[in-house]
């Protein structure tokens, strides 16, 4: 009996270790659009057809593996340009550039690119840049940069004055998530020759901040920024 118990304990430990080794990716997502996400109907309808054609997503992995590679501590970004409003869930994906961290290994970059493709399987061709990639907190704001090609600084939605059009949430993140909130695009810049894209924006409620991969959580739950970031106010 002792030998059987020992074998069972060893098998249980092996299975647990295997589960840890294949833990799904988990972390945070910053998703920037070129249209208002939280606004009055008059603003949303005026932007729906001609605006919203650009989208930037950036994932920060806190744990988990993908394609056999541990992603904890890694980051990746994806910039898209389309002929349609990318805030709409069924919009055509258009063209894209993935930004992979310069500090990562080749195997890590391959896994990160595979992750991006799994999140956007409809993208037929993704061009690649390897750059210094940062995604971090600055007080109550968040900052993203990818070399000289991208920069984004957010501000909490609660710090902005309410408009006069009866604001509400009109869209959800395109990136899979468990919980999300809306933030303000304090300032952003994308200068990407590969997409022939120069995009500068500011002052719009056009940023989603989200968490993804949390076990046992519901999907796409909208909360305030304070609820999302917790008592520390630090998401990334």
Number of C-alpha atoms within 10 A of each C-alpha: 6 7 8 9 10 11 12 12 12 12 12 12 12 12 12 11 12 11 11 13 15 15 16 16 19 21 23 23 27 27 22 29 25 25 26 25 27 24 21 17 15 11 15 21 11 11 16 17 12 12 19 24 24 25 23 22 22 26 25 25 23 16 17 20 20 18 14 12 16 21 24 15 12 22 23 24 28 21 23 21 21 17 16 19 24 25 25 16 13 10 13 16 22 19 18 22 19 22 26 25 22 15 13 17 10 11 13 20 22 16 19 27 20 15 19 21 16 11 13 15 12 11 16 11 12 18 13 14 17 16 17 15 22 19 24 15 16 13 10 15 19 22 19 19 21 23 16 13 15 20 19 23 22 29 23 20 21 13 9 13 7 11 9 8 11 11 16 12 16 14 15 20 25 18 21 15 23 19 23 26 24 29 29 25 26 20 16 20 17 20 15 15 9 12 16 9 14 11 13 14 16 16 14 21 25 27 31 26 25 28 27 22 20 16 10 7 12 10 15 19 14 16 14 16 22 17 13 19 19 11 8 9 15 16 21 21
